[in-house]
Amino acid sequence: MKKARTGTLTDAPFYDCQCDWPEDCAVQAGDNGFVFDTKDHTGDYRTSFFEAFPRTPATFLRGEGATIAEAELSAWKQYEKILSCAEHEFERRGYDNGGGFCKHCGLFMVVFEPTKKCCIL
């Protein structure tokens, strides 16, 4: 089974994944993640998290929970929903950078041309 690094240091401990993530899927986890929830920081909180970066489809998944295992299961359920989606139908949901979300499963991918271009003069 895949192992997830639980910190940024090279000697950080590993978490043994419980789900069957693909070989080419990078994963990372932690038991003390910080989430910025609102602009005034009144809704900020700490949580266990699990993040997966599959290549097929190329996306980012994040699960949260009371433990890393719960967070991994949350991310896995998202991944299964994406894989079982019969037809991805994307909408922008306010993103200008080309990103879009599937209306049916929530998959996030870059699927549109950006509506804004950046240049340095």
TAVENNOR-V937947 format. One record per run of one state. SS is the DSSP state (H for helix, E for strand, C for the rest). FROM is the first residue (numbers start at 0). LEN is the number of residues. If there is no record, write none. Layout:
[[SS;FROM;LEN] [SS;FROM;LEN]]
//
This chain:
[[C;0;2] [E;2;3] [C;5;8] [E;13;3] [C;16;9] [E;25;10] [C;35;9] [E;44;9] [C;53;1] [E;54;1] [C;55;2] [E;57;1] [C;58;2] [E;60;5] [C;65;2] [H;67;16] [C;83;6] [E;89;2] [C;91;7] [E;98;4] [C;102;5] [E;107;3] [C;110;11]]
//
